[in-house]
Amino acid sequence: MKMTDEKLEARVRERLAVVRENVADALGRVGRGPDEIRILIASKYYSVEQVQALAAAGVDLLGENRAQDLASKQEVFGDAFEWHFIGHLQRRKAREVVPRVSLIHSVDSIRLVEELGKRAPDGGVEVLIQVNVSGEDAKYGVEEAEVERMLEAAAGTEGRVRVRGFMTLAPTVERTENVRYVFTKLRAIRDRLRGGWRPQFELSELSMGMSSDYMVAVEEGATLVRIGRTIIGGDGP
């Protein structure tokens, strides 16, 4: 039986409150402030009704995985949300995605940087470099040794591609403590490079942590966590 709008909104509010409380607790454990992180809802597989419930519950930041879904949801909700792109971005889709989002989390090749440079508006496009910290073959992202080359490629676009930081995906494990090293390493990569790339790139953002491991990511310095279907009671990141 389909859930009524009232029940759906109540469930979203309840589950969102739990996530916010968990984030606040994790921030407190390491002495970080509430303004140091944002919660992004990864709305892949969310229906229009479910996205409407997110808006009613006060969610203001959505991340989409596919260009087609991004376009279709924006047709309905417009500027009700800030929109990010969090999925693997094919170069041929860059033209569609760039004008629709304020941040692309998943830039993982020099060729994509170059394509984004061509498609960027006058104000440029803001991106995160995706780093495959865990080294898993199934995951997208550049190796640590390639990060500097990615920054150099972005610098070569003369301000059209602006790197705000980094993103990573942790392995799926039974104990979240076992992925702490992934988040610690991404933060170390950022800290190592940050001073040398100022003021051109601030490198302030770390997009890391999903539904299963976001509290550990917050403790290790995440500035963006990506929460998925747990908000509506489903499985998934």
Buried (B, 14 or more C-beta within 10 A) or exposed (E): EEBEEEEBBBBBBEBBEEBBEBBBEBBEEEEBEEEEBBBBBBBBBBEEBBBBBBBBBEBEBBBBBBBEBBEEBBEEBEEBBBBBBBBBBEBEBBEBBBEBBEBBBBBBBBEBBBBBBEBBEEEBBBBBBBBBBBEEEEBBBBEBEBBBEBBEBBBEBEEBBBBBBBBBBBBEEEEBEEBBEBBBBBBBBBEEBBEEBEEEBEBEBBBBBBBBBBBBBBBBBBBBBBBBBBBBEEEEB
